[in-house]
């Protein structure tokens, strides 16, 4: 990770504190369990009943 001081005179200790805080937040975000709302597998179509010919069988079921 590269930090650039744009304004002011940051000491090495202050920069270390900023880096530690950023890494701590990243670790907390990685530990957090993903919500079911953010799971993209809900967008994937489920297989039709009847196996490989399920698409044909659904026309006869109506």
C-alpha positions in Angstrom: 0.0 0.0 0.0 1.4 3.4 -0.9 0.5 6.6 0.9 1.2 10.1 -0.3 1.0 13.0 2.1 -0.6 15.8 0.1 -0.7 18.5 2.7 1.1 18.9 6.1 4.0 17.2 7.7 3.0 13.7 8.8 5.4 11.9 11.0 6.2 8.2 10.4 4.3 7.3 13.5 1.2 9.1 12.2 1.5 7.3 8.9 1.8 3.9 10.7 -1.4 4.7 12.6 -3.3 5.4 9.4 -2.0 2.2 7.8 -2.9 0.2 10.9 -6.4 1.7 11.0 -7.0 0.9 7.3 -5.8 -2.7 7.6 -7.9 -3.2 10.7 -11.0 -2.0 8.8 -10.2 -4.3 5.9 -9.8 -7.3 8.2 -13.1 -6.5 9.9 -14.8 -6.3 6.5 -13.4 -9.6 5.5 -14.5 -11.3 8.7 -18.1 -10.1 8.4 -20.3 -12.7 7.0 -22.0 -12.0 3.7 -25.7 -11.3 3.8 -28.1 -13.5 1.9 -29.3 -10.4 0.1 -25.9 -10.0 -1.5 -25.6 -13.6 -2.6 -25.7 -13.6 -6.4 -26.7 -17.3 -6.6 -30.3 -16.2 -6.1 -30.2 -14.8 -9.7 -29.2 -18.1 -11.2 -32.1 -20.1 -12.7 -32.8 -23.4 -11.0 -33.0 -26.7 -13.0 -36.4 -27.7 -14.3 -38.1 -30.8 -12.9 -37.6 -33.9 -15.0 -33.9 -33.6 -15.7 -32.6 -32.8 -19.2 -36.0 -33.1 -20.8 -37.8 -30.9 -18.2 -38.3 -28.1 -20.6 -40.3 -30.4 -22.9 -42.3 -31.9 -20.0 -43.4 -28.5 -18.7 -45.3 -27.8 -21.9 -47.4 -31.0 -21.3 -48.1 -30.2 -17.7 -50.2 -27.1 -18.4 
